[in-house]
Amino acid sequence: MSPDRFLSPAAASLKICGVTLAKDAERLAELGVEALGANFWPNSKRYLAPERAGFLKELEGRILRVGVFVNPDLKLPARLFREGLIDVVQLHGDETPDDVVRLKEAGIPVIKALGVRALGDLQRAHEFGADGILLDAHAPGVYGGTGETIDWTLARRFVEENQELPVILAGGITPDNAAAAIAAVRPAALDVASGAEESPGVKDFEKVEALLTAFGE
């Protein structure tokens, strides 16, 4: 799947984030999940060390591979992209619009994550010039994966007022609320981490299949 197709508002896509195991990544591709996320932030409980990420190369063209980074030295995402391990960079920290520009100038698609507490948190979305914006729960110092749900009413308002900017909805998405999240927000994609795993970094495929079913509701 291409980044453009993943970010298309025509139909919601699914991204399973926090993948650490080759067998889980392979199974996600087999099931037709549109995208996976690999977290390259060392402080994450779902951390995937770059030297252990070689299995991502084998998935090229079968599933969109999103590398998740928090305040990185930009040489790392650029190298992983150049080596064919990732297709998209997701910046989940306190990165600046200049960071996004530098990556995009290197030909790398970029998703910028924003922590959302109130409408004011969304005012900077367009400053980044990213290919897509990921809306997640505000969690200082944690940078995602908390399982906390954001205000879907705010998210829906943002989607309606910024139809040219693809939105990925994260934060507390589970098989039980995925269909409702799609209906309420109309995002380009849902991003699921804790709602699709049995333990941090280990996926639960009963939950993954339930999520896929929810996309058909």
C-alpha positions as CSV (number, residue, x, y, z in Angstrom):
1,M,0.0,0.0,0.0
2,S,1.3,3.5,-0.8
3,P,1.2,6.3,1.7
4,D,-1.3,8.2,-0.5
5,R,-3.7,5.3,-0.5
6,F,-3.3,4.8,3.3
7,L,-4.0,8.5,3.9
8,S,-6.9,8.7,1.5
9,P,-10.2,9.7,3.1
10,A,-12.2,7.6,0.7
11,A,-12.1,4.6,3.1
12,A,-10.6,4.3,6.6
13,S,-7.4,2.2,6.8
14,L,-6.0,0.3,9.8
15,K,-2.5,0.7,11.3
16,I,-1.4,-1.7,14.0
17,C,1.4,0.1,15.9
18,G,4.1,-1.2,18.2
19,V,5.1,-4.2,16.2
20,T,8.3,-5.9,17.5
21,L,8.2,-9.4,16.2
22,A,8.8,-10.7,12.6
23,K,6.0,-13.3,13.0
24,D,3.5,-10.6,14.0
25,A,4.5,-8.4,11.1
26,E,4.1,-11.3,8.6
27,R,0.7,-12.2,10.0
28,L,-0.5,-8.6,9.7
29,A,0.5,-8.5,6.1
30,E,-1.2,-11.9,5.5
31,L,-4.4,-10.6,7.0
32,G,-4.4,-7.5,4.7
33,V,-3.9,-4.9,7.4
34,E,-2.9,-1.7,5.6
35,A,-0.1,-0.5,7.8
36,L,2.1,-1.4,10.7
37,G,4.1,0.8,13.0
38,A,7.5,0.0,14.4
39,N,8.6,2.2,17.4
40,F,12.2,3.3,17.3
41,W,12.1,5.3,20.5
42,P,14.3,3.6,23.1
43,N,12.1,4.6,26.0
44,S,9.0,2.9,24.6
45,K,7.8,-0.4,26.0
46,R,7.3,-1.4,22.4
47,Y,10.8,-0.4,21.3
48,L,12.3,-2.1,18.3
49,A,16.0,-1.6,18.0
50,P,17.1,-0.7,14.5
51,E,19.5,-3.6,14.4
52,R,16.6,-6.0,15.0
53,A,14.4,-4.4,12.3
54,G,15.7,-6.3,9.3
55,F,12.5,-8.3,9.0
56,L,10.7,-5.1,7.9
57,K,12.6,-5.2,4.6
58,E,10.9,-8.5,3.7
59,L,7.5,-6.8,3.9
60,E,8.2,-4.2,1.3
61,G,5.2,-3.7,-1.0
62,R,2.9,-5.9,1.1
63,I,2.1,-3.6,4.0
64,L,2.9,0.1,4.6
65,R,5.8,0.2,7.1
66,V,5.7,3.3,9.4
67,G,8.7,4.1,11.6
68,V,7.7,5.9,14.8
69,F,10.3,8.3,16.3
70,V,10.4,10.7,19.2
71,N,12.7,13.7,18.9
72,P,15.2,11.7,16.8
73,D,18.5,12.6,15.3
74,L,17.0,12.8,11.8
75,K,19.9,10.7,10.4
76,L,18.2,7.6,11.9
77,P,14.8,7.8,10.1
78,A,16.5,8.9,6.9
79,R,18.9,5.9,7.1
80,L,16.1,3.4,7.8
81,F,14.1,4.8,4.9
82,R,17.1,4.7,2.6
83,E,17.8,1.1,3.6
84,G,14.3,0.1,2.6
85,L,13.1,-0.7,6.1
86,I,10.3,1.9,6.4
87,D,8.1,3.8,4.0
88,V,6.9,6.6,6.2
89,V,8.2,8.5,9.2
90,Q,5.9,9.3,12.1
91,L,7.2,12.0,14.4
92,H,5.6,11.5,17.8
93,G,7.6,14.0,20.0
94,D,8.3,17.7,20.1
95,E,9.6,18.0,16.6
96,T,9.5,21.2,14.7
97,P,8.2,22.1,11.2
98,D,11.8,22.4,10.1
99,D,12.3,18.7,11.1
100,V,9.4,17.8,8.8
101,V,10.8,19.9,6.0
102,R,14.2,18.2,6.2
103,L,12.7,14.8,5.9
104,K,10.3,15.7,3.1
105,E,13.2,17.3,1.2
106,A,14.8,13.9,1.3
107,G,11.7,12.4,-0.3
108,I,10.3,10.8,2.9
109,P,6.6,11.0,3.6
110,V,5.9,12.3,7.1
111,I,3.1,11.9,9.6
112,K,3.1,14.3,12.6
113,A,1.4,13.3,15.8
114,L,-0.3,15.8,18.1
115,G,-1.5,15.2,21.6
116,V,-5.0,16.6,22.0
117,R,-6.6,18.0,25.2
118,A,-8.5,20.9,23.7
119,L,-9.1,22.6,20.3
120,G,-6.1,24.8,20.8
121,D,-3.8,21.8,20.6
122,L,-4.8,21.4,17.0
123,Q,-4.0,25.0,15.9
124,R,-0.4,24.1,14.9
125,A,-1.4,21.2,12.6
126,H,-0.9,23.0,9.4
127,E,2.4,24.5,10.4
128,F,4.2,21.2,10.0
129,G,3.4,20.7,6.3
130,A,3.1,16.9,7.0
131,D,1.5,14.4,4.7
132,G,-0.9,13.5,7.5
133,I,-1.7,14.4,11.2
134,L,-2.2,11.8,13.9
135,L,-4.4,12.8,16.8
136,D,-3.6,11.1,20.0
137,A,-4.3,11.6,23.7
138,H,-2.2,14.2,25.5
139,A,0.3,12.4,27.7
140,P,3.5,14.5,28.5
141,G,6.6,12.4,28.4
142,V,4.8,9.2,27.3
143,Y,4.3,10.0,23.6
144,G,1.5,7.6,22.7
145,G,0.4,4.1,23.5
146,T,-1.4,5.1,26.7
147,G,-4.8,3.6,25.8
148,E,-6.4,6.9,26.6
149,T,-9.2,8.0,24.3
150,I,-9.3,11.6,23.0
151,D,-12.4,13.7,22.5
152,W,-13.9,12.4,19.3
153,T,-16.1,15.5,18.9
154,L,-13.0,17.7,18.7
155,A,-11.4,15.2,16.2
156,R,-14.5,15.2,14.0
157,R,-14.6,19.0,14.0
158,F,-11.0,19.1,13.0
159,V,-11.6,16.6,10.2
160,E,-14.6,18.6,8.9
161,E,-12.7,21.9,8.9
162,N,-9.5,20.5,7.4
163,Q,-10.6,18.1,4.7
164,E,-7.4,18.5,2.7
165,L,-5.3,17.2,5.6
166,P,-5.5,13.5,6.2
167,V,-6.2,12.6,9.8
168,I,-5.2,9.4,11.6
169,L,-7.1,8.8,14.9
170,A,-5.3,7.1,17.8
171,G,-5.8,6.9,21.5
172,G,-7.8,4.1,23.1
173,I,-9.0,2.4,20.0
174,T,-10.2,-1.2,20.6
175,P,-12.3,-3.8,18.7
176,D,-15.2,-2.6,20.8
177,N,-15.1,1.0,19.7
178,A,-13.4,1.0,16.3
179,A,-16.6,1.1,14.3
180,A,-18.0,3.9,16.4
181,A,-14.7,5.8,16.1
182,I,-14.9,5.6,12.3
183,A,-18.5,6.7,12.3
184,A,-17.9,9.5,14.7
185,V,-14.7,11.0,13.3
186,R,-14.5,9.9,9.7
187,P,-10.6,9.7,9.8
188,A,-8.4,8.5,7.0
189,A,-7.1,5.8,9.3
190,L,-7.2,4.3,12.8
191,D,-4.0,3.7,14.7
192,V,-4.2,0.9,17.3
193,A,-1.4,-0.2,19.7
194,S,-2.6,-1.4,23.1
195,G,-6.0,-2.3,21.7
196,A,-4.5,-5.0,19.5
197,E,-2.0,-6.8,21.8
198,E,-1.7,-9.3,24.5
199,S,1.3,-7.6,26.1
200,P,3.3,-4.6,25.0
201,G,4.8,-5.3,21.5
202,V,3.1,-8.7,21.2
203,K,0.0,-8.7,19.0
204,D,-3.3,-10.5,19.8
205,F,-4.7,-11.7,16.5
206,E,-8.2,-12.3,17.8
207,K,-8.2,-8.6,18.5
208,V,-6.7,-7.8,15.1
209,E,-9.3,-9.8,13.3
210,A,-12.0,-8.2,15.4
211,L,-10.7,-4.8,14.4
212,L,-10.8,-5.8,10.7
213,T,-14.4,-6.9,11.1
214,A,-15.2,-3.6,12.7
215,F,-14.0,-1.8,9.5
216,G,-16.7,-3.7,7.5
217,E,-19.5,-2.6,9.8
